[in-house]
């Protein structure tokens, strides 16, 4: 454990606090504590969590990062669904040909 006030103990919290002070708090005057809570909460929800670029997210906003992640997951789900479907169709075709003892024509083979 290091000494009190060492910023490397809690680097993420220190980084967030620095950003909050630089982008929202410094240079502003609030009427009272309630307004300060509302404005800071609004900044966190609307700017920091949704719009601000984050280095941990490859300099994308969290909204963009989540959209990219969802599209990748969708593509993976589609691909994983396509493989079992293709295997099932191939097995069905093979079973059909084995039962009737004839070979499928070129029109039945995938192009």
C-alpha positions in Angstrom: 0.0 0.0 0.0 1.3 3.5 -0.8 0.9 6.7 1.1 -2.3 8.8 1.3 -3.0 11.0 -1.7 -1.0 8.8 -4.2 -3.1 9.0 -7.4 -1.9 5.6 -8.6 -3.9 3.9 -5.9 -7.2 4.7 -7.6 -6.2 5.9 -11.1 -9.7 5.5 -12.6 -11.4 7.5 -9.9 -8.7 10.1 -10.1 -9.1 10.4 -13.8 -12.9 10.7 -13.6 -12.6 13.4 -10.9 -10.1 15.3 -13.0 -12.4 15.2 -16.1 -15.4 16.2 -14.0 -13.6 19.2 -12.6 -12.1 20.3 -15.9 -15.3 19.9 -18.1 -18.1 20.7 -15.7 -17.2 22.2 -12.3 -14.3 24.6 -12.8 -15.5 28.1 -13.6 -19.1 27.5 -12.8 -21.2 28.8 -9.9 -24.2 26.9 -8.7 -27.1 28.5 -6.8 -27.1 25.7 -4.1 -26.1 22.1 -3.5 -29.3 20.8 -5.2 -28.5 22.6 -8.5 -24.9 21.4 -8.3 -26.1 17.8 -7.9 -28.5 18.1 -10.8 -25.9 19.7 -13.1 -23.1 17.3 -12.2 -25.6 14.3 -12.6 -26.7 15.6 -15.9 -23.1 16.0 -17.1 -22.3 12.4 -16.0 -25.4 10.9 -17.7 -25.5 13.0 -20.9 -21.9 13.8 -21.6 -19.5 11.6 -19.8 -21.4 8.3 -20.2 -22.8 8.9 -23.7 -20.8 11.3 -25.7 -17.3 11.7 -24.4 -14.6 9.7 -26.2 -12.9 7.1 -23.9 -9.3 5.8 -24.5 -10.3 2.4 -23.1 -13.0 2.1 -25.8 -10.5 2.9 -28.7 -11.5 6.6 -28.5 -15.1 6.0 -29.3 -18.1 7.2 -27.3 -19.8 4.6 -25.2 -22.8 4.8 -27.4 -20.7 4.1 -30.6 -18.8 1.3 -28.8 -22.0 -0.4 -27.8 -23.5 -0.1 -31.3 -20.3 -1.6 -32.8 -20.5 -4.4 -30.2 -24.1 -5.1 -30.9 -23.5 -5.3 -34.7 -20.6 -7.7 -34.1 -22.7 -9.9 -31.8 -25.5 -9.8 -34.4 -23.1 -10.9 -37.2 -21.7 -13.7 -34.9 -25.3 -14.9 -34.1 -26.2 -14.9 -37.8 -23.0 -16.8 -38.7 -23.5 -19.3 -35.9 -27.1 -19.9 -36.9 -26.1 -20.3 -40.6 -23.7 -23.1 -39.9 -26.1 -25.5 -38.2 -28.8 -24.7 -40.8 -26.3 -25.5 -43.6 -25.3 -28.7 -41.9 -28.9 -29.7 -41.3 -29.7 -29.1 -45.0 -26.6 -31.1 -46.1 -27.6 -34.0 -43.9 -31.2 -33.9 -45.1 -30.0 -33.9 -48.7 -27.6 -36.8 -48.0 -30.4 -38.8 -46.3 -32.8 -38.2 -49.2 -30.2 -39.3 -51.7 -29.3 -42.4 -49.7 -32.9 -43.4 -49.3 -33.9 -43.1 -53.0 -30.4 -44.3 -54.1 -30.0 -41.6 -56.7 -27.6 -38.7 -57.0 -28.9 -35.1 -56.9 -28.7 -33.2 -60.1 -26.7 -30.0 -60.6 -29.7 -27.9 -59.8 -29.7 -29.2 -56.2 -26.1 -28.4 -55.4 -25.3 -25.1 -53.9 -23.6 -22.7 -56.3 
